[in-house]
């Protein structure tokens, strides 16, 4: 009887983990810098639509569950770790799909950057504050940016895949 292989590794995971590591390093270095330079909750205008603004987020995106009793720290930490493990599995399985793996690497790097904050500081450090008039987008950080860009690349990858299947 012939032996078949149902799932075959499609390449090495190292370059994709390297991208995630670069995201984590830049995220953590920027957070260290703003913690040393900025005063908490004091806006530092850099453009008519952009401030640096050091704030701490105990919740998730847009401060979701920030006022919960503390359990959210561990729930979001666990979620980030589980997401990273699933992403490593997907990277191993689809290592030759460049756009897909780039997207996953950005998401993993961003998720782990925020997990590090939760474990070390008990909150996520945010500092990018975009605004128009009196309306401010919730402050965010480089990890959040990497997650958002990664998600957009996943959508683009899927649209390209669907278009190619026609």
C-alpha positions as a Markdown table, in Angstrom:
| # | Residue | x | y | z |
|---|---|---|---|---|
| 1 | Unk | 0.0 | 0.0 | 0.0 |
| 2 | Unk | 1.4 | 3.4 | -1.0 |
| 3 | Unk | 2.0 | 5.9 | 1.8 |
| 4 | Unk | 0.5 | 9.3 | 1.1 |
| 5 | Unk | 1.2 | 12.5 | 2.9 |
| 6 | Unk | -2.0 | 14.6 | 3.5 |
| 7 | Unk | -0.3 | 17.7 | 4.9 |
| 8 | Unk | 3.1 | 18.7 | 3.7 |
| 9 | Unk | 5.1 | 21.6 | 5.1 |
| 10 | Unk | 5.4 | 24.2 | 2.4 |
| 11 | Unk | 8.6 | 25.8 | 3.4 |
| 12 | Unk | 10.5 | 27.1 | 6.4 |
| 13 | Unk | 8.9 | 29.2 | 9.1 |
| 14 | Unk | 12.1 | 31.1 | 10.0 |
| 15 | Unk | 11.6 | 34.1 | 7.7 |
| 16 | Unk | 8.0 | 34.6 | 8.9 |
| 17 | Unk | 9.0 | 34.4 | 12.5 |
| 18 | Unk | 11.7 | 36.9 | 11.7 |
| 19 | Unk | 9.1 | 39.4 | 10.5 |
| 20 | Unk | 7.1 | 38.9 | 13.7 |
| 21 | Unk | 10.2 | 39.4 | 15.7 |
| 22 | Unk | 11.0 | 42.7 | 13.9 |
| 23 | Unk | 7.4 | 43.9 | 14.7 |
| 24 | Unk | 7.8 | 43.0 | 18.3 |
| 25 | Unk | 11.2 | 44.7 | 18.6 |
| 26 | Unk | 10.0 | 48.0 | 16.9 |
| 27 | Unk | 6.8 | 47.9 | 19.0 |
| 28 | Unk | 8.6 | 47.4 | 22.3 |
| 29 | Unk | 11.4 | 50.0 | 21.5 |
| 30 | Unk | 8.8 | 52.7 | 20.6 |
| 31 | Unk | 6.9 | 51.9 | 23.8 |
| 32 | Unk | 10.1 | 52.2 | 25.9 |
| 33 | Unk | 10.9 | 55.5 | 24.2 |
| 34 | Unk | 7.5 | 57.1 | 24.8 |
| 35 | Unk | 7.4 | 55.9 | 28.4 |
| 36 | Unk | 10.7 | 57.7 | 29.0 |
| 37 | Unk | 9.9 | 60.9 | 27.0 |
| 38 | Unk | 6.2 | 61.6 | 27.3 |
| 39 | Unk | 4.1 | 62.6 | 30.3 |
| 40 | Unk | 1.0 | 60.5 | 30.9 |
| 41 | Unk | -2.2 | 61.8 | 29.2 |
| 42 | Unk | -0.5 | 64.9 | 27.9 |
| 43 | Unk | -0.9 | 65.4 | 24.2 |
| 44 | Unk | 2.2 | 66.4 | 22.2 |
| 45 | Unk | 1.0 | 67.8 | 18.8 |
| 46 | Unk | 3.0 | 66.8 | 15.8 |
| 47 | Unk | 0.6 | 67.8 | 13.1 |
| 48 | Unk | -2.9 | 69.4 | 12.9 |
| 49 | Unk | -4.4 | 65.9 | 12.9 |
| 50 | Unk | -1.8 | 63.9 | 15.0 |
| 51 | Unk | -0.5 | 63.8 | 18.6 |
| 52 | Unk | 1.7 | 61.6 | 20.6 |
| 53 | Unk | -0.3 | 60.8 | 23.7 |
| 54 | Unk | 0.8 | 58.3 | 26.3 |
| 55 | Unk | -2.1 | 56.3 | 27.7 |
| 56 | Unk | -2.6 | 52.9 | 29.2 |
| 57 | Unk | -5.2 | 50.5 | 27.9 |
| 58 | Unk | -6.3 | 47.7 | 30.3 |
| 59 | Unk | -8.9 | 46.4 | 27.8 |
| 60 | Unk | -8.7 | 45.4 | 24.1 |
| 61 | Unk | -9.2 | 47.4 | 21.0 |
| 62 | Unk | -10.8 | 50.8 | 21.6 |
| 63 | Unk | -10.5 | 50.1 | 25.4 |
| 64 | Unk | -13.2 | 47.4 | 25.1 |
| 65 | Unk | -13.6 | 45.9 | 28.6 |
| 66 | Unk | -11.0 | 48.3 | 30.1 |
| 67 | Unk | -13.2 | 48.8 | 33.2 |
| 68 | Unk | -13.7 | 45.0 | 33.8 |
| 69 | Unk | -12.4 | 43.6 | 37.1 |
| 70 | Unk | -8.9 | 42.5 | 35.9 |
| 71 | Unk | -9.8 | 39.2 | 34.4 |
| 72 | Unk | -9.5 | 40.7 | 30.9 |
| 73 | Unk | -5.7 | 41.0 | 31.3 |
| 74 | Unk | -5.4 | 37.2 | 31.5 |
| 75 | Unk | -8.1 | 36.5 | 28.9 |
| 76 | Unk | -6.5 | 38.8 | 26.3 |
| 77 | Unk | -3.0 | 37.4 | 27.1 |
| 78 | Unk | -4.2 | 33.9 | 26.6 |
| 79 | Unk | -6.0 | 34.8 | 23.4 |
| 80 | Unk | -2.8 | 36.4 | 22.1 |
| 81 | Unk | -0.7 | 33.3 | 22.9 |
| 82 | Unk | -3.3 | 30.9 | 21.4 |
| 83 | Unk | -3.5 | 33.1 | 18.3 |
| 84 | Unk | 0.3 | 33.0 | 18.0 |
| 85 | Unk | 0.4 | 29.2 | 18.3 |
| 86 | Unk | -2.3 | 28.8 | 15.6 |
| 87 | Unk | -0.4 | 31.3 | 13.4 |
| 88 | Unk | 2.8 | 29.2 | 13.7 |
| 89 | Unk | 0.9 | 26.1 | 12.7 |
| 90 | Unk | -0.5 | 28.0 | 9.6 |
| 91 | Unk | 2.9 | 29.4 | 8.8 |
| 92 | Unk | 4.4 | 25.8 | 8.8 |
| 93 | Unk | 1.6 | 24.6 | 6.6 |
| 94 | Unk | 1.5 | 27.4 | 4.1 |
| 95 | Unk | 5.1 | 28.7 | 4.2 |
| 96 | Unk | 5.2 | 29.2 | 0.5 |
| 97 | Unk | 2.2 | 31.6 | 0.3 |
| 98 | Unk | 4.1 | 34.9 | 0.7 |
| 99 | Unk | 1.2 | 37.4 | 1.1 |
| 100 | Unk | -0.7 | 35.1 | 3.4 |
| 101 | Unk | 2.3 | 34.4 | 5.6 |
| 102 | Unk | 3.4 | 38.1 | 5.7 |
| 103 | Unk | -0.1 | 39.0 | 6.9 |
| 104 | Unk | 0.0 | 36.3 | 9.6 |
| 105 | Unk | 3.5 | 37.4 | 10.7 |
| 106 | Unk | 2.4 | 40.9 | 11.2 |
| 107 | Unk | -0.6 | 39.8 | 13.2 |
| 108 | Unk | 1.4 | 37.5 | 15.3 |
| 109 | Unk | 4.1 | 40.2 | 16.0 |
| 110 | Unk | 1.5 | 42.7 | 16.9 |
| 111 | Unk | -0.4 | 40.3 | 19.2 |
| 112 | Unk | 2.7 | 39.2 | 21.0 |
| 113 | Unk | 3.9 | 42.8 | 21.3 |
| 114 | Unk | 0.6 | 43.6 | 23.2 |
| 115 | Unk | 0.9 | 40.3 | 25.2 |
| 116 | Unk | 4.3 | 41.5 | 26.4 |
| 117 | Unk | 2.8 | 44.7 | 27.6 |
| 118 | Unk | 0.0 | 42.9 | 29.5 |
| 119 | Unk | 2.5 | 40.6 | 31.2 |
| 120 | Unk | 5.1 | 43.3 | 32.0 |
| 121 | Unk | 3.0 | 46.4 | 32.6 |
| 122 | Unk | -0.5 | 45.0 | 33.3 |
| 123 | Unk | -1.8 | 47.2 | 30.5 |
| 124 | Unk | -1.0 | 48.0 | 26.8 |
| 125 | Unk | 0.9 | 51.2 | 26.1 |
| 126 | Unk | -0.8 | 53.3 | 23.4 |
| 127 | Unk | 0.6 | 56.6 | 22.1 |
| 128 | Unk | -0.6 | 57.3 | 18.5 |
| 129 | Unk | -3.5 | 59.8 | 18.6 |
| 130 | Unk | -5.1 | 60.8 | 15.3 |
| 131 | Unk | -7.9 | 63.4 | 15.4 |
| 132 | Unk | -10.1 | 65.6 | 13.2 |
| 133 | Unk | -11.6 | 68.6 | 14.9 |
| 134 | Unk | -12.7 | 67.5 | 18.3 |
| 135 | Unk | -13.1 | 63.8 | 17.4 |
| 136 | Unk | -10.2 | 61.5 | 18.3 |
| 137 | Unk | -9.6 | 58.0 | 17.0 |
| 138 | Unk | -8.8 | 55.8 | 20.0 |
| 139 | Unk | -5.0 | 55.9 | 20.7 |
| 140 | Unk | -3.1 | 52.9 | 19.5 |
| 141 | Unk | 0.5 | 51.6 | 19.0 |
| 142 | Unk | 2.7 | 49.9 | 16.4 |
| 143 | Unk | 1.5 | 46.5 | 17.5 |
| 144 | Unk | -2.1 | 47.5 | 16.7 |
| 145 | Unk | -0.9 | 48.9 | 13.4 |
| 146 | Unk | 0.8 | 45.6 | 12.5 |
| 147 | Unk | -2.4 | 43.7 | 13.4 |
| 148 | Unk | -4.5 | 46.0 | 11.2 |
| 149 | Unk | -2.2 | 45.9 | 8.3 |
| 150 | Unk | -1.9 | 42.1 | 8.6 |
| 151 | Unk | -5.7 | 41.8 | 8.6 |
| 152 | Unk | -6.0 | 44.0 | 5.5 |
| 153 | Unk | -3.4 | 41.8 | 3.8 |
| 154 | Unk | -5.4 | 38.7 | 4.7 |
| 155 | Unk | -8.4 | 40.3 | 3.0 |
| 156 | Unk | -6.3 | 41.2 | -0.1 |
| 157 | Unk | -4.9 | 37.7 | -0.2 |
| 158 | Unk | -8.3 | 36.1 | -0.1 |
| 159 | Unk | -9.7 | 38.5 | -2.8 |
| 160 | Unk | -6.7 | 37.6 | -5.0 |
| 161 | Unk | -7.3 | 33.9 | -4.3 |
| 162 | Unk | -11.0 | 34.1 | -5.2 |
| 163 | Unk | -10.3 | 36.1 | -8.3 |
| 164 | Unk | -7.7 | 33.5 | -9.4 |
| 165 | Unk | -10.2 | 30.7 | -8.9 |
| 166 | Unk | -12.6 | 32.1 | -11.4 |
